[in-house]
């Protein structure tokens, strides 16, 4: 498990909040098969220490994954992968709504259409391993 977790790091200079960076990195590892159903995630303290972030931030990321149906958190046992696909809100129409929200938020920060396109191109590159900090 330690080898899998060290495959990513947080970027404190990123506009993406750290909690979302952690959740995104874990979703990527699930989608790429590096984390599988039944695998346990490190404790929030272990993950926080490894990434150099507050354990409460890790706990929030784990809860976000739990709300998406990917992780089950059991007090005293930890967080375990229970699905390889987002269960709640995972249909394409809901995801389209989430993308529209992201585009709206980027626009509200002053991003131009070209910058929004670049943002998504970078995110796609990160997901498919064409750059970024999620690969070791």
N, C-alpha and C positions, 0 to 999 in steps of 0.2 A: 504493500500500500504506500509506503514512503516514497518509492520510486515514482509512482503515479502522481502523487501530490506535488512533488518537486518539479513537475513538468510545466508549471506555470508560476507566475509571480504577479504581484499587484503593481500597478503603475500609478504612483501618487500624483503624477503630472496629468493623468487622464481626466477628461471631463466626466467620464463614467464613474459614478460612485463606487467605492471599493466593494461594498456589499454586492453590487451588481456584477463587478468584475469577477468576484469569487464564484457567484452563482453561475455566471456565463461559462467560466472555465470548467466548472464541474459538469454543466450540461454538455459542453463540448466533449469532455472525457467520456460521458455516457454515450453520446451519439457516435463516437469513434470506437466504442467497444472497449475502452481502457478501464472503465468502471462498468460492472455488470450487475444484474439483479442478484441480490443476496450479499453483495460486497458492503462492508461497513466503512463509513467515512471515519477519518481520524476524529478524536474528540475535538470540541471547539477550542479547547486550550492548546492541544497539540497543533492544530491547523493554524491558530493565531500565532503561536510561537514560530512555526515554520515560515509563515509568510511575513512575520514582523508586524502584525496588526492586532487590534484589540479582539479578544475572544467574543465579545458581544456582537461585533461585526460579523464574525463567522456564524454565530448563532442565528443572526438575522438572515444570512444567506441560506443556511440550512432550512429555516422556516419558509423562505420563499420557494425553495425546491419542494418542500413538503406541500405547500399550497398548490403547486403545479402537479402534484401527484407522482413525483419522481422519487421522493424520499419519505421514509417513515421514521419519525423520531419517537423513541421510547425512553422515558426517564430511567437512567441507570444502565441502559443498554447501548445508547447512542443512536446514530443516524444510519439507516440502511437503505440501499437502493432497492426500490420495489417495482420500478417500471423503467422501460427504455424509451418511452415516449410520453410527452406531456399529456396528462389525462384531463385535467380541468382547463377549460378555455382553449383547448388545443385544436379546435377545428379551424379551417382556413379563414372563415369569415371573421372569427374573433381575432385571429392573428393579424388580419388585414386592418382591423380597427386599432390594434396595438401599434402597428406600423404608422398608421395615420397620426396617432398621438405622438409618436417619436418625431415624425416630420414636422408636426405643429410646434412641438417644443424646440426643435432645432431652429425653426423659422423665428420663433419668439426670442431666441438668443442672438438673432441678427444674421443667421446663416443664409447665404444666397442659395438658389436652386442648385447651382454647380457645387457648392460646398456640401449640400445635403447628399447629392449623388456621390461625391467623393467619400463622404462619411460611410455611406452604405457599401461602396466598393471596398473600403478598408475593412469593414465588418465582415464582408463576404470573404475577403482574403484571409482574415484571422480564422474564420470558421473552417475554411478548406485548406488551411496550412500554407497559404501563400505569403507568409510573413507574419509579423506580430510577435507577441510575447507569450503565446500559449503553448508553443512548441519548445521542446528542450533541444 
